[in-house]
Each structure stands twice: as C-alpha cells, then as structure tokens.
Amino acid sequence: LIVGLAIFEDDPGEEPTLIDLDATALQFVEGEVPGAPSYWVVEVTKVYAGPEPCSDIINVIVSQALAPPWGFVDKYISPGEKVMINAAYFEDEDGCWISLHGSTDYSIRGESEI
C-alpha cells in the first residue's frame, strides 16, 4: 500500500508559466518508487515574477523519470535555508507545484549559490 504518492507530470501541450521567487527550504522528499518525483517542500516568502502560488507551501520537483532537459539543483541546500527558485509553475484542480523539468535555465539555488 502506497499512501500519498503523487506523480507530477508536465502537460506537453501546455506552455509552462514561469515563476521566480524566494522561499525557505523545509524538507527534501526522495522519490521512493520508480517514476516518483524527488522534490523540495518550500515555504514561499516573496514572488518576483509570475503568478501568486495557490499555497505558501509548495513542492519543487527537482528530478523524476522524465526526459531532459532539467534545470540546476544546488545539492547543498539544507532545511531552513533561504532558496531562490526560477522554474515552471503548474496548477490544476488538485493544487499547484513547481518543476525544474523543461529547461536548463530553471534552477533552485541555496544561499551559497545566490
């Protein structure tokens, strides 16, 4: 039994909405089954460009079993650290999420990389 597993998929027919924001990294979640995403749970602190997210707490997908391109992921981010995110924003009837899939220009950077 797998509870709470969500597979996030970008809609290939939909042009992504770009978002640029600051957030606080809360928790890293490693995908546990094939195809499951790995993501940072973050708390949004300031949106510089793009839509206001549907929630202040949002998942930022940093890897998943999808073909490249993928953006840059700072491997040294720690929970509680301020991060800067530039990526694709998605929203549907189940909520919203951010994804680094789709462009090498996307990124999540911790304080040491900002």
C-alpha positions as CSV (number, residue, x, y, z in Angstrom):
1,L,0.0,0.0,0.0
2,I,1.4,3.4,-1.0
3,V,-0.2,6.4,0.6
4,G,0.4,9.9,-0.5
5,L,2.3,9.1,-3.7
6,A,1.8,11.7,-6.4
7,I,3.3,11.5,-9.9
8,F,3.5,15.0,-11.2
9,E,3.5,15.4,-15.0
10,D,4.1,18.4,-17.1
11,D,1.4,18.8,-19.8
12,P,3.4,18.7,-23.1
13,G,0.7,20.6,-24.9
14,E,0.7,23.4,-22.4
15,E,3.2,26.3,-22.4
16,P,4.7,26.5,-18.8
17,T,4.1,29.5,-16.7
18,L,7.4,30.8,-15.4
19,I,7.8,31.8,-11.7
20,D,10.7,33.5,-9.9
21,L,10.6,33.5,-6.1
22,D,12.4,33.3,-2.8
23,A,11.4,30.6,-0.3
24,T,12.6,28.7,2.7
25,A,13.5,25.1,2.1
26,L,11.5,22.9,4.6
27,Q,12.1,19.3,3.7
28,F,13.6,17.2,0.9
29,V,11.5,14.2,-0.2
30,E,13.2,11.5,-2.3
31,G,11.1,9.6,-4.7
32,E,10.7,6.0,-3.3
33,V,9.3,4.1,-6.3
34,P,10.2,4.1,-10.0
35,G,8.8,7.2,-11.7
36,A,8.1,9.1,-8.4
37,P,9.5,12.6,-8.2
38,S,12.1,13.9,-5.8
39,Y,11.2,17.3,-4.6
40,W,11.8,20.1,-2.0
41,V,8.9,21.3,0.1
42,V,9.3,25.0,0.4
43,E,7.5,28.0,2.0
44,V,7.2,30.9,-0.4
45,T,8.4,34.2,1.1
46,K,8.4,36.5,-2.0
47,V,7.3,36.2,-5.6
48,Y,9.3,38.4,-8.0
49,A,7.7,37.3,-11.3
50,G,4.9,35.0,-12.3
51,P,1.6,34.0,-10.6
52,E,1.0,34.0,-6.9
53,P,1.1,30.3,-6.0
54,C,-2.1,28.6,-4.8
55,S,-0.4,27.9,-1.5
56,D,2.5,29.3,0.6
57,I,3.8,25.7,1.0
58,I,4.6,24.2,-2.4
59,N,6.6,21.3,-3.8
60,V,9.5,22.0,-6.2
61,I,10.2,18.9,-8.3
62,V,13.9,18.6,-8.9
63,S,14.0,15.1,-10.6
64,Q,11.7,12.5,-11.9
65,A,11.8,9.8,-14.6
66,L,11.2,12.3,-17.4
67,A,13.5,13.0,-20.4
68,P,15.8,16.0,-20.2
69,P,16.2,18.9,-20.0
70,W,16.3,19.6,-16.3
71,G,17.4,22.7,-14.5
72,F,20.2,23.3,-12.0
73,V,19.8,21.9,-8.5
74,D,22.0,23.1,-5.7
75,K,23.0,19.8,-3.9
76,Y,24.0,21.7,-0.7
77,I,20.6,23.1,0.2
78,S,19.7,22.4,3.9
79,P,16.3,22.6,5.6
80,G,15.7,26.1,6.9
81,E,17.9,27.7,4.2
82,K,16.7,30.5,2.0
83,V,16.4,29.4,-1.6
84,M,15.9,31.2,-4.9
85,I,13.7,29.4,-7.5
86,N,13.3,30.1,-11.2
87,A,11.2,27.4,-12.8
88,A,7.9,26.3,-14.3
89,Y,4.7,26.7,-12.3
90,F,1.7,24.4,-12.7
91,E,-1.8,24.5,-11.2
92,D,-4.7,22.2,-11.5
93,E,-7.8,21.1,-9.5
94,D,-5.6,19.2,-7.1
95,G,-3.3,22.1,-6.3
96,C,-0.1,23.6,-7.5
97,W,3.6,22.7,-7.9
98,I,6.8,24.0,-9.4
99,S,9.1,21.9,-11.7
100,L,12.6,22.2,-12.9
101,H,11.8,20.0,-15.9
102,G,11.7,21.6,-19.3
103,S,14.7,24.0,-19.4
104,T,18.4,24.1,-18.3
105,D,17.7,27.7,-17.4
106,Y,15.5,26.7,-14.4
107,S,17.1,26.4,-11.0
108,I,16.8,26.1,-7.3
109,R,19.8,27.7,-5.5
110,G,20.6,28.0,-1.8
111,E,22.2,30.9,-0.1
112,S,25.7,29.9,-1.1
113,E,24.8,29.9,-4.8
114,I,22.8,33.2,-4.8
